[in-house]
Amino acid sequence: MDKHAEVFKEEAYEHLAEIETALLELEETPDDTDLIDCVFRSMHTIKGSGSMFGFDDIAAFTHEVETVLDFVREGKIGITKQLIDLTLLARDHIRVMLDAYEGGEPADEQTTKQLIDSFRSLIPEGERKEEGSGSDSSPSPAAAKEETATFRIQFCPHTDVFGKGANPILLLNELRELGSSRVVAYTEAIPELEELDPESCYARWDIFLTTSKGVDAIKDVFIFAEDDCDITIDAIDVLSEGDPDKEKEYKKLGEILLERGEITEEELQMTLSGQKKIGEILLDAGLVNEEKIESALTEQEHVKEQREKKKSVESATSVRVASEKLDQLIDLVGELVTAQAGLSQTASRKQDPELVLISEGIERLTAELRDNTMSIRMLPIGTTFSKFRRLVRDLSGELNKEIEMSTEGAETELDKTLIERLNDPMVHLIRNSIDHGIEIPEEREAAGKPRQGTIYLSAVHSGAEVLITIKDDGKGLDKEKILKKAVERGLASPNAELSDKEIFSLILMPGFSTSDTVTKVSGRGVGMDVVKRSIDSLRGSIDISSEMGTGTTITLKLPLTLAIIEGLLIEIKNEYFILPLSAVEECVEFTQKDRAKANGKRLLNVRGEIVPYINLREQFMVEGELPEIEQVVISTVHGFRVGFVVDQVIGEHQTVIKSLGRAYKEVEGVSGATTLGDGTVALILDAPKLLQLVEQKEESLSLA
């Protein structure tokens, strides 16, 4: 049961995410019945599964929400902002209740009661029931006036259904709540007592249900157990208000058995020659047993009273894989990549044609396995984008602003781990756009803008990276104000001549804020520096562009994955390092003559462009004689070209990223390590951090 409870909680969180997305879309398109059905079905699944696996408080609360949503589906309650707000609050409350089972704070009982009362107040007067009155198996007068349908439901649970935590009786009881029903049990498969397994289910049932809910409601009852049962649902008759055939006699017993496939046409004709009733004749002939006759007679009697028509819905199945197993698979593929690199080195060194051929085959298969494994961990970023619709909606209401959010490129895929770690920085950026960027409606109108502001999110692949853009059409960044604040805080020199990009990058400094007031949303100088640290830890970069009165655009440049990357292997006096290949633009030679031309300044002329460089020998305090010709690896860091001087560039290398461990957690300029084919450890360089360290060092020397 613990295993099934965990599956329930995992699926419930997914359903809650779907509910939130559907509700926000429903607010924009209230006539979309598919969205209403989506919300109802997700709530119904949470209720049914929660009841099945012991989450009774969640099931009871969700039942109240589901009741109101059912009236919405029937058109008796309209889609209003009040209903959307209330259902979103209910969705949040269910999440709190789920979190409580994970060790979180228990849900507030007073909040539960207030929400239930609020939902009950939405139910139309004529449809309300007294609290605790229970459900009535007979249809209400209002329902009797509507078109109803009668269904034959053949329900055959698999033998091992008990072992999977399911209880067929609960499903039968839930069917009874949909309308008037009769149930016939088949017990012929139950073995003798000495052969009976108490953990196996041997019974099956025929249910004859008359309801105005439709086949979707019946399918919803079995939605969580459909993989563990054989279910057939047939609409067998219709009874509508004013139907001229409503008094017509229903099918005869022989017709029912023939339709259900219990007998053939030849067997029916053969037995009709007898004088006994058809049921007795078939029993005497041994063609059917008493239970089949009883079931057919029950169907005949039930359908005489009520009728309906069949609909069909497709059922979806999915395969779940625990994220821990995927992480383990990635680790194993990483080890395989390292072992394959060792094999390639050995084959190259021994110059054995047969070994080289085997090595090339293993290398090809390893690359395919690596790419396929990495693709399994990829998720569309739209799963993250959809979360921000709620943030924009709630925050714009809190700040009395009118804001809509549009997205593009939601299908763009990133590594699962990267998406998880990207959530917090994205929240900071969107909150800042709403609070600082977009004006209140009156200000926008005065500036000749539409009352409603827009936040635009997009994602697009760019080589081995992904570009995520957060853009608003607000008032933009004030360069003069930013520079003034930076000078006041000692973050910039009063005489400094800074480009727009350099001025905008000042807002990423710790403690920097241009807000004159502190609100619940922002103004404390905490946020943008957190964003920068988070993006740096993901080996990404931030680019900011803005225009006064028009808006601000922030672009995040991130690697596609954090597990295995393509790197450039470099050497400094028998020590090996890796630079991420995605940031590398080119490699050029660097001679003593080039060094002399710079007159002691760390500058390099690359085809007429002056590029500053960092000497990694000096940075890592590596002593020894310099090679006659060094190499400079030109990279792009935060939008600027910078060179890294090394002894030798060895070439491309598939890099399996390993953490350095606690002892080296505070080492700056290094983001991880990898193992080469011969077992040698190579450190992975953090180019943005190295540049920052050099800038801080030069700034401290200039102040001294």
C-alpha positions as CSV (number, residue, x, y, z in Angstrom):
1,M,0.0,0.0,0.0
2,D,2.9,2.4,0.7
3,K,4.1,1.9,-2.9
4,H,0.6,2.7,-4.3
5,A,0.2,5.6,-1.9
6,E,3.4,7.1,-3.3
7,V,2.2,6.6,-6.8
8,F,-1.1,8.4,-5.9
9,K,0.8,11.3,-4.4
10,E,3.0,11.7,-7.4
11,E,0.0,11.6,-9.8
12,A,-2.0,13.9,-7.6
13,Y,0.7,16.6,-7.8
14,E,0.6,16.2,-11.6
15,H,-3.2,16.5,-11.7
16,L,-3.0,19.7,-9.5
17,A,-0.6,21.2,-12.0
18,E,-3.0,20.3,-14.8
19,I,-5.9,21.8,-12.9
20,E,-4.1,25.1,-12.4
21,T,-3.1,25.4,-16.0
22,A,-6.7,24.5,-17.2
23,L,-8.3,27.0,-14.8
24,L,-6.1,29.9,-15.9
25,E,-6.9,29.1,-19.6
26,L,-10.6,28.7,-18.7
27,E,-10.6,32.2,-17.2
28,E,-9.6,33.5,-20.7
29,T,-12.0,31.1,-22.6
30,P,-14.9,30.3,-20.3
31,D,-16.9,28.6,-23.0
32,D,-14.3,25.9,-23.6
33,T,-16.1,22.7,-22.3
34,D,-12.9,20.6,-22.8
35,L,-11.2,22.7,-20.1
36,I,-14.1,22.2,-17.8
37,D,-14.0,18.5,-18.3
38,C,-10.3,18.5,-17.8
39,V,-10.6,20.2,-14.4
40,F,-13.5,17.9,-13.4
41,R,-11.8,14.7,-14.4
42,S,-8.6,15.6,-12.6
43,M,-10.5,16.4,-9.4
44,H,-12.5,13.2,-9.8
45,T,-9.4,11.2,-10.2
46,I,-7.8,12.7,-7.0
47,K,-11.0,12.0,-5.1
48,G,-11.4,8.4,-6.3
49,S,-7.8,7.5,-5.9
50,G,-7.5,9.3,-2.5
51,S,-10.4,7.3,-1.2
52,M,-9.0,4.1,-2.5
53,F,-5.6,4.5,-0.8
54,G,-6.6,6.0,2.5
55,F,-6.4,9.8,1.9
56,D,-9.9,10.2,3.2
57,D,-9.5,13.9,4.1
58,I,-8.4,14.7,0.5
59,A,-11.2,12.6,-1.0
60,A,-13.9,14.3,1.2
61,F,-12.7,17.8,0.4
62,T,-12.3,17.1,-3.3
63,H,-15.8,15.7,-3.4
64,E,-17.2,19.1,-2.4
65,V,-15.3,20.8,-5.3
66,E,-16.3,18.1,-7.7
67,T,-20.0,18.5,-6.9
68,V,-19.8,22.2,-7.9
69,L,-17.8,21.4,-11.1
70,D,-20.4,18.8,-12.0
71,F,-23.1,21.6,-12.0
72,V,-20.7,23.7,-14.1
73,R,-20.5,20.8,-16.7
74,E,-24.3,20.7,-16.8
75,G,-24.5,24.4,-17.4
76,K,-26.3,25.1,-14.1
77,I,-23.4,27.2,-12.7
78,G,-21.5,29.7,-14.9
79,I,-17.8,30.3,-15.1
80,T,-17.0,33.5,-13.1
81,K,-13.9,35.0,-11.6
82,Q,-15.3,34.0,-8.2
83,L,-15.5,30.4,-9.2
84,I,-12.0,30.4,-10.7
85,D,-10.5,32.1,-7.6
86,L,-12.2,29.6,-5.3
87,T,-11.2,26.6,-7.3
88,L,-7.6,27.8,-7.4
89,L,-7.7,28.2,-3.6
90,A,-9.1,24.7,-3.4
91,R,-6.3,23.4,-5.6
92,D,-3.7,25.1,-3.3
93,H,-5.4,23.6,-0.3
94,I,-5.3,20.1,-1.7
95,R,-1.6,20.5,-2.3
96,V,-1.2,21.6,1.4
97,M,-3.1,18.4,2.4
98,L,-0.8,16.3,0.2
99,D,2.3,18.1,1.6
100,A,1.1,17.2,5.1
101,Y,1.6,13.5,4.2
102,E,5.1,14.3,3.1
103,G,5.9,15.8,6.6
104,G,4.7,19.3,5.9
105,E,2.4,21.4,8.1
106,P,-1.1,20.0,8.4
107,A,-3.9,21.7,6.6
108,D,-5.9,24.3,8.6
109,E,-9.3,22.8,9.5
110,Q,-10.9,26.2,9.6
111,T,-9.7,26.9,6.1
112,T,-11.1,23.6,4.9
113,K,-14.5,24.4,6.4
114,Q,-14.5,27.9,4.9
115,L,-13.7,26.6,1.4
116,I,-16.4,23.9,1.7
117,D,-19.0,26.4,2.8
118,S,-18.0,28.7,-0.1
119,F,-18.4,25.9,-2.6
120,R,-21.8,24.8,-1.2
121,S,-23.0,28.4,-1.5
122,L,-22.5,28.3,-5.2
123,I,-24.9,25.3,-5.7
124,P,-28.3,26.4,-7.1
125,E,-31.0,26.5,-4.4
126,G,-33.1,23.7,-5.9
127,E,-30.1,21.4,-6.1
128,R,-28.8,21.8,-2.5
129,K,-29.0,18.9,0.0
130,E,-29.0,19.1,3.7
131,E,-25.5,18.4,5.2
132,G,-25.2,14.7,6.1
133,S,-28.4,13.7,4.2
134,G,-26.4,11.4,2.0
135,S,-27.0,10.5,-1.6
136,D,-30.2,9.2,-3.1
137,S,-30.0,6.3,-5.5
138,S,-33.1,7.4,-7.4
139,P,-32.9,10.3,-9.8
140,S,-34.2,13.7,-8.7
141,P,-37.3,15.2,-10.3
142,A,-35.1,17.7,-12.1
143,A,-33.0,14.9,-13.5
144,A,-36.1,12.9,-14.5
145,K,-37.1,15.6,-16.9
146,E,-33.8,15.4,-18.7
147,E,-32.7,12.8,-21.2
148,T,-31.3,9.8,-19.3
149,A,-29.6,6.7,-20.6
150,T,-29.2,3.1,-19.4
151,F,-25.9,1.4,-19.6
152,R,-24.9,-2.2,-19.3
153,I,-21.5,-2.3,-17.5
154,Q,-19.6,-5.6,-17.5
155,F,-17.0,-5.3,-14.8
156,C,-14.4,-8.1,-14.5
157,P,-11.5,-7.2,-12.1
158,H,-8.2,-9.1,-12.7
159,T,-7.4,-11.8,-10.2
160,D,-4.5,-9.8,-8.6
161,V,-6.5,-6.6,-8.2
162,F,-6.5,-6.8,-4.4
163,G,-2.7,-6.9,-4.4
164,K,-2.6,-3.6,-6.2
165,G,-4.6,-1.8,-3.5
166,A,-7.9,-1.6,-5.4
167,N,-11.3,-2.4,-3.9
168,P,-14.0,-3.3,-6.4
169,I,-16.8,-2.6,-3.9
170,L,-15.8,1.0,-3.7
171,L,-16.1,1.3,-7.4
172,L,-19.6,-0.3,-7.4
173,N,-20.7,2.2,-4.6
174,E,-19.4,5.1,-6.7
175,L,-21.4,3.9,-9.7
176,R,-24.5,3.8,-7.5
177,E,-24.0,7.6,-6.8
178,L,-24.5,8.3,-10.5
179,G,-28.1,7.3,-10.7
180,S,-30.5,4.3,-10.3
181,S,-28.7,1.0,-10.6
182,R,-29.0,-2.8,-10.2
183,V,-26.0,-5.1,-9.7
184,V,-25.7,-8.8,-10.5
185,A,-22.7,-10.7,-9.2
186,Y,-21.1,-13.7,-11.0
187,T,-19.6,-16.2,-8.5
188,E,-19.2,-19.3,-10.7
189,A,-15.4,-18.8,-10.7
190,I,-15.0,-18.9,-6.9
191,P,-13.1,-22.2,-6.1
192,E,-13.7,-24.6,-3.2
193,L,-12.5,-23.3,0.2
194,E,-9.4,-25.4,0.3
195,E,-8.3,-24.0,-3.1
196,L,-9.3,-20.4,-2.5
197,D,-6.6,-17.7,-2.4
198,P,-7.9,-14.9,0.0
199,E,-5.7,-12.4,-1.9
200,S,-7.3,-13.1,-5.3
201,C,-10.5,-11.8,-6.8
202,Y,-12.7,-14.4,-8.5
203,A,-16.0,-12.4,-8.8
204,R,-17.2,-10.3,-11.7
205,W,-20.3,-8.1,-12.0
206,D,-22.9,-6.8,-14.4
207,I,-24.2,-3.3,-13.5
208,F,-27.3,-1.8,-15.1
209,L,-27.1,1.9,-14.5
210,T,-29.6,4.7,-15.5
211,T,-28.0,8.1,-15.3
212,S,-28.1,11.6,-16.9
213,K,-24.3,11.9,-16.4
214,G,-23.3,10.2,-19.6
215,V,-20.6,7.6,-20.3
216,D,-17.8,10.0,-19.4
217,A,-18.9,9.9,-15.7
218,I,-18.9,6.1,-15.8
219,K,-15.4,6.0,-17.3
220,D,-14.2,8.5,-14.7
221,V,-15.2,6.0,-12.0
222,F,-12.8,3.4,-13.5
223,I,-10.1,5.9,-14.6
224,F,-7.6,4.8,-11.9
225,A,-8.3,1.1,-12.1
226,E,-8.8,0.6,-15.8
227,D,-5.4,-1.2,-16.2
228,D,-6.4,-3.7,-13.5
229,C,-9.9,-4.7,-14.9
230,D,-11.7,-5.7,-18.0
231,I,-14.5,-3.2,-18.5
232,T,-17.2,-3.0,-21.2
233,I,-19.7,-0.2,-21.2
234,D,-22.7,-0.3,-23.6
235,A,-25.6,2.1,-23.8
236,I,-28.6,-0.2,-24.2
237,D,-31.6,2.1,-24.2
238,V,-32.9,5.7,-24.2
239,L,-35.7,7.4,-22.4
240,S,-36.3,11.1,-23.2
241,E,-39.0,13.6,-22.1
242,G,-41.8,13.2,-24.6
243,D,-40.4,10.0,-26.2
244,P,-43.3,8.3,-28.1
245,D,-41.7,4.9,-27.6
246,K,-41.3,5.3,-23.8
247,E,-44.1,2.8,-23.2
248,K,-42.8,0.3,-25.7
249,E,-41.8,-3.1,-24.2
250,Y,-38.1,-3.7,-23.9
251,K,-36.3,-6.6,-25.6
252,K,-37.2,-10.1,-24.8
253,L,-35.0,-12.4,-22.8
254,G,-33.8,-14.3,-25.9
255,E,-32.9,-11.1,-27.7
256,I,-30.9,-9.8,-24.7
257,L,-28.8,-13.1,-24.5
258,L,-28.3,-13.1,-28.3
259,E,-27.1,-9.5,-28.3
260,R,-24.7,-10.2,-25.4
261,G,-23.2,-13.1,-27.2
262,E,-24.3,-15.7,-24.5
263,I,-26.0,-17.8,-27.2
264,T,-26.1,-18.1,-31.0
265,E,-29.0,-17.5,-33.4
266,E,-29.1,-21.2,-34.1
267,E,-29.3,-22.2,-30.4
268,L,-32.1,-19.7,-29.9
269,Q,-34.2,-21.0,-32.8
270,M,-33.6,-24.6,-31.7
271,T,-34.9,-24.0,-28.2
272,L,-37.9,-21.8,-29.2
273,S,-39.7,-25.0,-30.4
274,G,-40.2,-26.0,-26.7
275,Q,-43.3,-25.1,-24.6
276,K,-41.4,-23.8,-21.6
277,K,-40.3,-20.2,-21.0
278,I,-37.2,-19.3,-22.8
279,G,-35.2,-19.1,-19.6
280,E,-36.2,-22.5,-18.5
281,I,-35.6,-24.0,-21.9
282,L,-32.0,-22.5,-22.0
283,L,-31.4,-23.8,-18.5
284,D,-32.6,-27.3,-19.3
285,A,-30.4,-27.2,-22.5
286,G,-27.4,-26.4,-20.4
287,L,-26.5,-23.4,-22.6
288,V,-26.5,-20.9,-19.8
289,N,-26.5,-21.0,-16.0
290,E,-28.9,-19.4,-13.5
291,E,-26.7,-16.4,-12.9
292,K,-26.7,-15.5,-16.6
293,I,-30.5,-15.8,-16.8
294,E,-30.8,-13.7,-13.6
295,S,-28.5,-11.0,-15.1
296,A,-30.5,-10.9,-18.4
297,L,-33.8,-10.7,-16.5
298,T,-32.5,-7.9,-14.3
299,E,-31.4,-6.0,-17.4
300,Q,-34.8,-6.5,-19.0
301,E,-36.7,-5.3,-15.9
302,H,-34.4,-2.3,-15.3
303,V,-34.6,-1.0,-18.8
304,K,-38.3,-1.0,-18.7
305,E,-38.1,1.9,-16.4
306,Q,-35.3,4.1,-17.9
307,R,-33.1,4.4,-21.1
308,E,-29.9,6.1,-22.7
309,K,-27.2,6.1,-25.5
310,K,-23.6,5.1,-25.7
311,K,-20.5,7.4,-26.0
312,S,-16.9,6.5,-26.1
313,V,-13.7,8.1,-24.8
314,E,-10.2,7.1,-25.4
315,S,-8.2,6.0,-22.4
316,A,-4.5,7.0,-22.0
317,T,-1.8,4.9,-20.5
318,S,1.7,5.9,-19.5
319,V,4.9,4.3,-18.3
320,R,6.4,5.8,-15.2
321,V,10.1,5.7,-14.4
322,A,11.5,6.9,-11.1
323,S,13.8,9.9,-11.5
324,E,16.4,8.1,-9.3
325,K,16.6,5.4,-11.9
326,L,17.2,7.9,-14.6
327,D,19.9,9.6,-12.6
328,Q,21.6,6.2,-12.0
329,L,21.4,5.5,-15.8
330,I,23.1,8.9,-16.5
331,D,25.8,8.0,-14.0
332,L,26.4,4.6,-15.7
333,V,26.5,6.2,-19.2
334,G,29.0,8.7,-17.8
335,E,31.2,5.8,-16.6
336,L,30.8,4.1,-20.0
337,V,31.9,7.3,-21.8
338,T,35.0,7.5,-19.6
339,A,35.8,3.8,-20.2
340,Q,35.3,4.3,-23.9
341,A,37.7,7.2,-23.9
342,G,40.3,5.0,-22.3
343,L,39.8,2.3,-24.9
344,S,40.2,4.9,-27.7
345,Q,43.5,6.1,-26.2
346,T,44.8,2.5,-25.9
347,A,43.8,1.7,-29.5
348,S,45.4,4.8,-30.8
349,R,48.6,4.1,-28.8
350,K,49.0,0.5,-29.9
351,Q,48.1,1.1,-33.6
352,D,46.4,-2.2,-33.8
353,P,43.9,-2.1,-36.8
354,E,41.6,-4.7,-35.3
355,L,41.5,-2.9,-31.9
356,V,41.0,0.5,-33.6
357,L,38.0,-1.0,-35.5
358,I,36.5,-2.3,-32.3
359,S,37.2,1.0,-30.5
360,E,35.5,3.0,-33.2
361,G,32.4,0.8,-33.0
362,I,32.2,1.1,-29.3
363,E,32.7,4.9,-29.6
364,R,29.7,5.1,-32.1
365,L,27.4,3.0,-29.9
366,T,28.4,4.9,-26.8
367,A,27.6,8.2,-28.5
368,E,24.2,7.0,-29.5
369,L,23.5,5.6,-26.1
370,R,24.6,8.9,-24.5
371,D,22.4,11.0,-26.8
372,N,19.4,8.7,-26.3
373,T,19.8,8.6,-22.5
374,M,20.2,12.4,-22.3
375,S,17.0,12.8,-24.4
376,I,15.1,10.7,-21.8
377,R,15.9,13.3,-19.2
378,M,14.8,16.2,-21.4
379,L,11.5,17.9,-20.6
380,P,9.7,20.7,-22.4
381,I,10.2,24.0,-20.7
382,G,6.5,24.6,-21.1
383,T,6.0,22.7,-17.8
384,T,7.8,25.6,-16.1
385,F,6.2,28.3,-18.2
386,S,2.7,27.2,-17.2
387,K,3.5,27.6,-13.5
388,F,4.2,31.3,-14.0
389,R,0.7,32.1,-15.3
390,R,-0.6,31.8,-11.7
391,L,2.2,34.0,-10.5
392,V,1.4,36.7,-13.0
393,R,-2.3,36.5,-12.3
394,D,-2.0,36.7,-8.5
395,L,0.7,39.3,-8.4
396,S,-0.9,41.7,-10.9
397,G,-4.1,41.5,-8.9
398,E,-2.2,42.3,-5.7
399,L,-0.5,45.3,-7.3
400,N,-3.7,46.5,-9.1
401,K,-2.1,46.1,-12.5
402,E,-3.5,44.5,-15.7
403,I,-1.0,42.1,-17.1
404,E,-1.2,39.2,-19.5
405,M,1.5,36.6,-20.1
406,S,2.3,35.2,-23.6
407,T,4.7,32.4,-24.3
408,E,6.6,31.0,-27.3
409,G,8.8,27.9,-27.6
410,A,7.1,25.9,-24.8
411,E,8.1,22.7,-26.6
412,T,11.9,23.6,-26.2
413,E,13.5,20.8,-24.2
414,L,16.0,21.1,-21.3
415,D,17.5,18.7,-18.8
416,K,15.1,17.8,-16.0
417,T,17.6,18.9,-13.3
418,L,18.2,22.2,-15.0
419,I,14.5,23.0,-15.3
420,E,14.1,22.3,-11.6
421,R,16.9,24.7,-10.7
422,L,15.7,27.3,-13.1
423,N,12.4,27.9,-11.3
424,D,13.6,30.3,-8.6
425,P,15.6,32.7,-10.8
426,M,12.7,32.8,-13.2
427,V,10.3,33.7,-10.4
428,H,12.6,36.6,-9.3
429,L,12.8,38.0,-12.8
430,I,9.1,37.8,-13.5
431,R,8.3,39.4,-10.1
432,N,10.7,42.3,-10.9
433,S,9.1,42.8,-14.3
434,I,5.7,43.0,-12.8
435,D,6.7,45.2,-9.8
436,H,9.4,47.5,-11.3
437,G,8.7,47.2,-15.1
438,I,5.0,47.3,-15.9
439,E,3.2,50.5,-14.9
440,I,-0.3,50.8,-13.4
441,P,-3.1,51.1,-16.1
442,E,-3.5,54.9,-15.6
443,E,0.2,55.5,-16.1
444,R,0.2,53.4,-19.2
445,E,-2.8,55.2,-20.7
446,A,-1.1,58.6,-20.0
447,A,2.0,57.3,-21.9
448,G,-0.1,56.3,-24.8
449,K,0.1,52.5,-24.1
450,P,-2.7,50.0,-23.7
451,R,-4.0,49.6,-20.2
452,Q,-2.9,45.9,-20.1
453,G,0.8,45.2,-19.9
454,T,2.4,42.1,-21.4
455,I,5.1,39.7,-20.1
456,Y,6.5,37.6,-22.9
457,L,8.4,34.3,-22.2
458,S,10.2,32.5,-24.9
459,A,12.7,29.6,-25.3
460,V,14.7,28.6,-28.3
461,H,17.6,26.3,-29.0
462,S,20.9,27.8,-30.1
463,G,23.5,25.1,-30.7
464,A,24.3,23.3,-27.5
465,E,22.6,26.0,-25.5
466,V,19.1,27.3,-24.9
467,L,18.1,31.0,-24.8
468,I,15.3,31.9,-22.5
469,T,13.9,35.4,-22.8
470,I,11.8,37.4,-20.3
471,K,10.5,40.5,-21.9
472,D,8.1,43.2,-20.7
473,D,6.6,46.3,-22.3
474,G,7.0,48.5,-19.2
475,K,8.8,51.7,-18.5
476,G,12.3,50.2,-19.0
477,L,15.5,50.7,-16.9
478,D,16.7,54.2,-16.0
479,K,20.4,54.3,-16.8
480,E,21.0,57.5,-14.9
481,K,19.3,56.3,-11.8
482,I,21.2,53.0,-11.9
483,L,24.5,54.7,-12.3
484,K,23.8,57.2,-9.5
485,K,22.8,54.4,-7.1
486,A,25.9,52.4,-8.1
487,V,28.2,55.4,-7.4
488,E,26.5,56.0,-4.0
489,R,27.1,52.4,-3.0
490,G,30.7,52.3,-4.2
491,L,29.9,49.8,-7.0
492,A,31.2,52.2,-9.7
493,S,33.6,55.1,-10.0
494,P,32.0,58.6,-10.5
495,N,34.3,59.1,-13.5
496,A,33.8,55.7,-15.1
497,E,32.7,55.6,-18.7
498,L,30.4,52.6,-18.9
499,S,28.4,51.2,-21.8
500,D,24.7,50.5,-21.6
501,K,25.4,46.8,-21.1
502,E,27.8,47.5,-18.3
503,I,25.4,49.9,-16.6
504,F,22.5,47.4,-16.8
505,S,24.8,44.6,-15.4
506,L,25.2,46.7,-12.2
507,I,21.7,45.6,-11.1
508,L,23.1,42.1,-10.7
509,M,25.4,43.3,-7.9
510,P,24.6,42.1,-4.3
511,G,22.4,44.6,-2.4
512,F,21.7,46.8,-5.4
513,S,18.2,48.2,-5.7
514,T,16.7,51.4,-7.3
515,S,13.4,51.0,-5.4
516,D,12.7,53.9,-3.0
517,T,10.1,51.9,-1.0
518,V,10.1,48.4,0.4
519,T,7.1,46.2,-0.5
520,K,6.2,42.6,-0.1
521,V,7.3,42.1,-3.6
522,S,10.7,43.8,-3.8
523,G,12.8,46.8,-2.8
524,R,15.2,45.1,-0.3
525,G,18.0,44.7,-2.7
526,V,17.7,40.9,-2.7
527,G,16.9,39.1,-5.8
528,M,18.9,39.9,-8.9
529,D,22.2,38.9,-7.3
530,V,20.5,35.7,-6.3
531,V,19.5,35.2,-9.9
532,K,23.1,35.8,-11.1
533,R,24.5,33.3,-8.7
534,S,21.9,30.7,-9.7
535,I,22.5,31.2,-13.4
536,D,26.3,31.1,-12.9
537,S,26.0,27.8,-11.0
538,L,24.2,26.5,-14.1
539,R,27.1,27.6,-16.2
540,G,24.9,30.1,-17.9
541,S,25.0,33.9,-18.5
542,I,22.5,36.8,-18.3
543,D,22.2,39.6,-20.9
544,I,20.1,42.7,-20.1
545,S,18.8,45.2,-22.7
546,S,16.4,48.0,-22.0
547,E,14.9,51.2,-23.5
548,M,13.2,53.9,-21.4
549,G,9.5,53.9,-22.0
550,T,9.5,50.7,-24.1
551,G,10.5,47.9,-21.9
552,T,13.2,45.5,-20.7
553,T,14.5,42.2,-22.2
554,I,16.5,39.7,-20.1
555,T,18.0,36.8,-21.9
556,L,19.3,33.7,-20.1
557,K,21.9,31.6,-21.9
558,L,22.0,28.1,-20.5
559,P,23.6,24.7,-21.4
560,L,21.1,22.0,-22.5
561,T,22.3,19.6,-19.8
562,L,24.4,19.5,-16.7
563,A,25.5,15.9,-16.8
564,I,27.6,15.4,-19.9
565,I,29.0,18.2,-22.0
566,E,31.4,18.7,-24.9
567,G,34.6,20.3,-23.5
568,L,37.9,21.6,-24.8
569,L,40.8,19.7,-23.1
570,I,43.8,22.0,-22.4
571,E,47.1,21.4,-20.6
572,I,49.2,23.6,-18.3
573,K,52.6,22.0,-17.3
574,N,51.3,18.4,-17.3
575,E,48.0,19.4,-15.6
576,Y,44.8,19.1,-17.5
577,F,41.7,21.3,-17.5
578,I,38.4,21.5,-19.4
579,L,36.7,24.6,-20.8
580,P,33.0,24.1,-21.8
581,L,33.1,24.0,-25.6
582,S,29.9,25.9,-26.0
583,A,31.6,29.1,-24.8
584,V,34.7,28.7,-26.9
585,E,35.0,30.7,-30.1
586,E,38.5,30.0,-31.4
587,C,42.1,29.2,-30.5
588,V,45.1,31.3,-31.6
589,E,48.8,31.1,-31.0
590,F,50.5,33.4,-28.5
591,T,54.3,34.0,-28.8
592,Q,56.8,36.0,-26.8
593,K,56.7,38.5,-29.6
594,D,52.9,39.0,-29.1
595,R,53.5,39.4,-25.4
596,A,56.1,42.1,-25.9
597,K,53.8,44.1,-28.3
598,A,51.3,44.5,-25.4
599,N,53.8,46.5,-23.3
600,G,53.0,44.7,-20.1
601,K,49.2,44.9,-20.6
602,R,47.2,41.7,-20.8
603,L,45.8,42.5,-24.3
604,L,45.9,40.5,-27.5
605,N,45.3,41.8,-31.1
606,V,43.1,39.2,-32.8
607,R,42.6,40.3,-36.4
608,G,42.4,43.9,-35.5
609,E,40.2,43.4,-32.4
610,I,41.7,44.0,-28.9
611,V,40.9,41.0,-26.6
612,P,41.9,41.0,-22.9
613,Y,43.3,37.7,-21.7
614,I,43.8,35.8,-18.4
615,N,47.1,33.9,-18.0
616,L,46.0,30.6,-16.3
617,R,49.6,29.8,-15.3
618,E,49.6,33.0,-13.2
619,Q,46.1,32.5,-12.0
620,F,46.8,29.0,-10.7
621,M,50.4,29.9,-9.6
622,V,52.0,27.3,-11.8
623,E,55.8,27.8,-12.0
624,G,58.2,26.5,-14.6
625,E,59.5,27.4,-18.0
626,L,57.1,28.7,-20.6
627,P,56.7,26.9,-23.9
628,E,57.9,28.9,-26.9
629,I,54.4,29.1,-28.3
630,E,51.4,29.2,-26.0
631,Q,47.8,29.0,-27.0
632,V,44.9,31.4,-26.3
633,V,41.4,30.1,-26.1
634,I,39.0,32.9,-27.0
635,S,35.7,32.5,-25.2
636,T,32.5,34.6,-24.7
637,V,31.8,35.4,-21.1
638,H,28.7,37.5,-20.2
639,G,28.7,38.8,-23.8
640,F,32.4,39.9,-23.7
641,R,35.3,38.2,-25.5
642,V,38.1,37.1,-23.3
643,G,41.1,34.9,-23.8
644,F,42.6,32.2,-21.6
645,V,46.4,31.6,-22.1
646,V,47.4,27.9,-21.8
647,D,50.4,25.8,-22.7
648,Q,48.6,23.5,-25.1
649,V,45.2,22.8,-26.6
650,I,44.7,19.1,-26.8
651,G,41.3,19.0,-28.4
652,E,37.6,18.1,-28.0
653,H,36.6,15.9,-25.1
654,Q,33.3,14.4,-23.9
655,T,33.2,15.5,-20.3
656,V,31.3,13.7,-17.6
657,I,30.8,16.3,-14.9
658,K,31.6,15.2,-11.3
659,S,31.3,17.3,-8.2
660,L,34.4,18.1,-6.2
661,G,32.9,17.2,-2.8
662,R,32.6,19.1,0.4
663,A,36.3,19.7,1.0
664,Y,36.6,21.7,-2.2
665,K,33.2,23.3,-2.2
666,E,34.5,26.9,-1.8
667,V,37.2,26.6,-4.5
668,E,36.6,29.5,-6.8
669,G,37.1,29.3,-10.6
670,V,36.5,25.6,-10.8
671,S,32.9,24.2,-11.3
672,G,33.7,20.4,-11.2
673,A,36.0,17.7,-12.4
674,T,36.1,14.8,-14.9
675,T,38.1,11.7,-15.4
676,L,40.1,11.2,-18.5
677,G,40.5,7.9,-20.3
678,D,43.8,7.1,-18.5
679,G,42.4,7.9,-15.1
680,T,43.9,11.3,-14.9
681,V,41.6,14.0,-13.2
682,A,41.0,17.2,-15.1
683,L,39.4,20.2,-13.5
684,I,36.4,21.9,-15.3
685,L,37.0,25.7,-15.3
686,D,34.3,28.2,-14.4
687,A,35.1,31.0,-17.0
688,P,32.7,33.6,-15.6
689,K,34.0,33.1,-12.1
690,L,37.6,33.3,-13.3
691,L,36.9,36.6,-15.0
692,Q,35.2,38.0,-11.9
693,L,38.2,37.0,-9.7
694,V,40.6,38.8,-12.0
695,E,38.4,41.9,-12.1
696,Q,38.2,42.0,-8.3
697,K,41.9,41.6,-8.0
698,E,42.7,44.4,-10.4
699,E,40.1,46.6,-8.7
700,S,41.6,46.1,-5.3
701,L,45.1,46.8,-6.7
702,S,43.9,50.1,-8.2
703,L,42.3,51.2,-5.0
704,A,45.5,50.3,-3.1
